[in-house]
């Protein structure tokens, strides 16, 4: 439901999922004074992790929101977070990130994902930077428009993507240059962390590995720079047949 220009989600599970999958869109969380125990602890931990305000309020304050069932929890969600993928977004182009720990790198990747029209960005929750104000500033507003989902299990998400017809490419040293691959269909890129790259399990689940040849003296590119190169090669292929008149 909507109230005062924001979307209201109510109940422990909806609030928890909002904090897990789109914390950048959660303006604040309201928790009843009547709540306590493990569930309250979990919500408070997620709020601290993602720098979201968690306010304790009387039960009457939650009832005043007009939701029939709230179980002592509610969250205010920015209205743009409820928008479906649209505009220039390409639902058949997905980016999956795991262990990207630098918030500036994460923000830069979100910015290029918006520019390239990525339909979904999946971020492995454990080991990755939270969606903080630093991420938002580096993304220059893109974090408000890109569909970002925090995920708990990379392997399960990759299997879901495969069932939906996606071809999964993991970014790794020695991989096939992107211009030698067909990136015009349903494609998901997987990028790993700054230090170790993709986890071995993730590499094993990919349909193929993609890499950028290094012709200079440095051994590798920054993860955000690599994301830019891969995505814009995909954009080139996906738009090459369009009328340029």
N, C-alpha and C positions, 0 to 999 in steps of 0.2 A: 504494500500500500504506500501511498504518498502522503506527506504532511509537510506543510511549510516549505515546499520546494525541494524536499529531499525524499528519498525512498526509505521506508522503514522496513527492516527485516526483524522478526521477533522469534524467540525461542533459542534454546541453547545450540542446537545443531545448525540452524541457518546462520546464526551469528558466528559460530566457530568456522564454518565454511567460508563466510565472507572474509574473515580475518586470514584464513589460510590462502585463499585463491585470488582475492582482490583487495588486499589491505590498503593499497594506495587510495582506494575509493571510499574507505570507511572514515567518516568524519569523527564519530565518537561512538562509544559503547556505553549503554546504561545497564547497570546491574542492581537488582533490588537488594535493599538491606536484608531482606528475608533469605537471600541466597548465601550459601557458604559451601565449604567442602571442596572436593576435587574439581567439580565443574567450574566453580568460581576461580579456583587456582589456575585452571587451564586457560580460561578466558583472559585473566589478568596477565598470565605469562605471554600469551600471543599479543596482547596489546603492548606490553613492554617491548617485545621483540620488534614490532613494527611501528613503534612510536605513535600509537593511537591512544587517545585519552579514554580512560575507563572511569566513569563516574558512578558512585553509589547513590542511589535515589530511593525514596519511599516507594512501596508497591503501588500507591495511588498514581505516581508519576508515570509508571508504565501503563496502567489501566487507562490513563488519559490519552494515550496515543491512539486508542480506538481499535487495538488488536484484541481478538477474542482470546487467543492463547499465546502467552509469551514466556511462561516458565521462569520468569524472573530475569530475562535478558532481552535486550533490543539493541539495534544498531542503526545509525543514520548513515545512509549511503548516498554519495554524490549522484545526481540524476543522470549524468552522462554514462555512468557505469552500467546502466540498464540498457543502453542502446545496443542493438544488434550490430554485427559486423556490416559495415556499409561503406559508402563513399568510394575511396580508392582501395579499400582492403580486398585482398585476394584470399578467399577461404581455402584455396588449395595450396597455399604457401604458409608453412609453419616453421617456427624456430623453437628448438628445445635447448635449454641451457642448464648445465649442472656444474656446481662448485665455482661459479663466477662470484668471487668474494669481494672484489673492489666495487663499491657503489658507483664510482665514476665510470667504470667499464660497463656495468649494468645499465646505467643511464644512457651512455653512448650507444649501446646496442639497441635499446628501446627507441632511441631517436632514429637510427637508421632503419629499424623495422617499420616504423611509421612511414618514413620516406619511401621505402620499397613496397609498402602496401601489404605487409605480412598480416595474415588473417588472425593468427593466434601465436602468442608467445608463452611457452610452458617453462616454468622455472622450478627446478628441483628445490624443495623447501630446505631440507637439511644440507648444510654446507654452502648455501648461496647467500649473498647479501640480501637483507630485507629491503623492502621498497620504502626507503627513507626520504626525507626532504632533499638530501644530497642527490639521490637517484633522480628525483623529480627535476631538480635544477639542471643537472647534467643533460637530462632528456629534453630540456627546453619545452616542456609542456606535452611532449609526446606520450608520457606515461598516463595522461588522462584520456588518450584516444586509442591506444593500442590495447587489445584484449590480452591481459596478462593473467595467467592462472598459475598458482602455486601448486605443485604436485608432490606427492609423497613417494611415488614408486615409478622410476623412469622406465623400467622394463614393462610394466603394465601399460603405461601410456604409449610406448612404442608398439606394443601388440595391438592396441586399439587403433592406432593410426594405420597399421598394416591392414587390419580388417576393413578399414575405410578406403583402402586402395592407395595409400601413400607409399612412396618410395623413400626410404630413410637413408640419408647420407651423413656420416660422421666426419667431422673435420679432424684431420690428423696428418702429421708429417709423412710425406711419401704417398699421399693419396692422389687420385687422378685429378688433373686440373679441371676446374668446373666447366671450361669451354669445350671439353671433350665429352661431356655428359649431356644427356637430354634432361633439361630442367624445366620443360614446358608443361608438364602435367602436375599431378599431385605430389608435392615434394616437401619433405621435412628435413631441415638441417639440424644436426646435433653438435653443439659446441661445448667443450669442457672448460675446466678452470684454468686460471692463469699459470699455475705451476706444473700441474701434472696432466692437463688435458682431459680427454674423455676417460672415464672409468673403463676397465677392461670388459666388464659385463656389457656395458653400453656399446662398445666397439663391436663386440661379438654379435649383437642384435641388429646392427646396421646392415642394410642391403649392400652398401659399398662405402668406401672411404674417399673423401674429396680433400685435396690439398692445393696449396698455392706455391708454385716453384719459387725458390729464393735464389736470386741471381747475384746478390751482393754478399756482404761479409757477415751480416747478422743471420742468426739461425732461424728466426721465426718472427711473425708479426704479432702485435697486440691483438687480443681476442676481439675487441671491438672493430679494429681495422680489418681483421680477417672476415668478420661477419659482414662488413660493408662490401668487401670484394665478392664474396659468395652470393650475397643477395642481389647485387646489381648485375651480376652475370645472369642470374635467374630472371631478373626483370628484362634484361636485353633480349633473352631468348623468348620470353613470354609476350613481348611487344614487337618483335622484329617483323611480324607479318601485318602489323597495323598500318593503315593509310597514314602517310606522313604529310599529306597535302594540307 
